């Protein structure tokens, strides 16, 4: 598994964590989920994250900038549903 810690500006359009209210500090994770596919997802600093069916799937995986954006987009969609 690969991880990357990211910090966003406070005015970023990120849905706050329903558990702690954080919307700036996340760890992006990338891990294999099948032979030719990886899941990429965001984890709040408190440990809260989207369910596994709400994660971004990517063939190569990784935590580069494009996948960070995709993971946060999935976070936003998932957390908006929880609210």
C-alpha positions as CSV (number, residue, x, y, z in Angstrom):
1,X,0.0,0.0,0.0
2,X,1.2,3.5,-0.8
3,X,0.1,6.5,1.2
4,X,0.5,10.3,0.9
5,X,-0.4,12.9,3.5
6,X,-2.1,16.0,2.0
7,X,-3.2,19.3,3.4
8,X,-5.8,21.5,1.7
9,X,-6.5,25.2,2.2
10,X,-9.4,25.9,4.6
11,X,-11.4,27.4,1.7
12,X,-11.1,24.2,-0.5
13,X,-14.4,22.7,-1.6
14,X,-14.2,19.6,0.5
15,X,-17.1,18.1,2.5
16,X,-16.2,18.1,6.2
17,X,-15.7,14.8,8.0
18,X,-19.0,13.8,9.7
19,X,-17.1,12.5,12.7
20,X,-14.6,15.3,13.4
21,X,-15.4,18.2,11.0
22,X,-12.0,18.1,9.4
23,X,-11.8,19.2,5.8
24,X,-8.1,20.0,5.4
25,X,-5.9,17.0,6.5
26,X,-6.1,13.7,4.8
27,X,-4.0,10.6,4.0
28,X,-4.5,9.3,0.4
29,X,-4.2,5.5,0.2
30,X,-3.6,3.3,-2.9
31,X,-3.7,-0.4,-2.7
32,X,-4.3,-3.4,-5.1
33,X,-7.8,-4.7,-5.1
34,X,-7.5,-7.1,-8.1
35,X,-4.8,-8.3,-10.4
36,X,-5.2,-5.4,-12.8
37,X,-6.8,-2.7,-10.6
38,X,-6.1,-0.5,-7.6
39,X,-8.3,1.4,-5.2
40,X,-7.4,4.9,-4.2
41,X,-9.2,6.6,-1.3
42,X,-9.0,9.4,1.2
43,X,-8.8,8.9,5.0
44,X,-9.5,11.7,7.4
45,X,-7.0,12.5,10.1
46,X,-9.5,10.9,12.6
47,X,-9.5,7.6,10.6
48,X,-12.9,8.0,8.9
49,X,-13.1,7.0,5.3
50,X,-15.6,6.1,2.6
51,X,-16.9,2.6,2.2
52,X,-14.9,0.4,-0.2
53,X,-17.6,0.6,-2.8
54,X,-17.2,4.4,-2.9
55,X,-13.5,4.4,-3.8
56,X,-11.7,5.5,-7.0
57,X,-10.5,2.6,-9.1
58,X,-7.4,3.0,-11.2
59,X,-5.3,0.5,-13.2
60,X,-1.9,1.9,-12.1
61,X,-2.9,3.2,-8.7
62,X,-0.6,5.5,-6.9
63,X,-1.0,8.7,-5.0
64,X,0.1,11.3,-7.6
65,X,-1.8,14.6,-7.9
66,X,-4.5,13.3,-10.3
67,X,-5.4,10.4,-8.0
68,X,-5.4,12.8,-5.0
69,X,-8.1,14.8,-6.8
70,X,-10.1,11.7,-7.7
71,X,-9.9,10.4,-4.1
72,X,-11.1,13.7,-2.7
73,X,-13.9,13.8,-5.3
74,X,-15.0,10.3,-4.1
75,X,-14.7,11.5,-0.5
76,X,-17.0,14.5,-1.3
77,X,-19.6,12.3,-2.9
78,X,-19.6,9.7,-0.1
79,X,-19.6,12.2,2.7
80,X,-22.4,14.2,1.1
81,X,-24.5,11.0,1.1
82,X,-23.8,10.5,4.8
83,X,-24.9,13.9,5.8
